[in-house]
Amino acid sequence: MANTPSAKKAIRKIAARTEVNKDRRSRMRSFLRKVEEAIASGDKGAATAALKAAEPEMMRSAQKGVVHKNTASRKISRLSQRVKAIGA
């Protein structure tokens, strides 16, 4: 258990940041799930619209440090490949 005031404050800060990051991660995953569902249904228009909404959300979460920048880019790239393949 933390004894010093600074260590106690650090614990409070970490807890608060963890809550914010959980919310951000959950929001990001919701957007990704909408893209996945649109791809599964085979609706290219809906999938494109969902991807267009998910992309800035992913990059925002990368910018905020929730996920790594390369992870976000990789996920966007793979999703856009799958959306592109729907029509083919």
Secondary structure, DSSP 8 states (H G I E B T S, - for coil): ---SHHHHHHHHHHHHHHHHHHHHHHHHHHHHHHHHHHHHHT-HHHHHHHHHHHHHHHHHHHHTTSS-HHHHHHHHHHHHHHHHHHH-
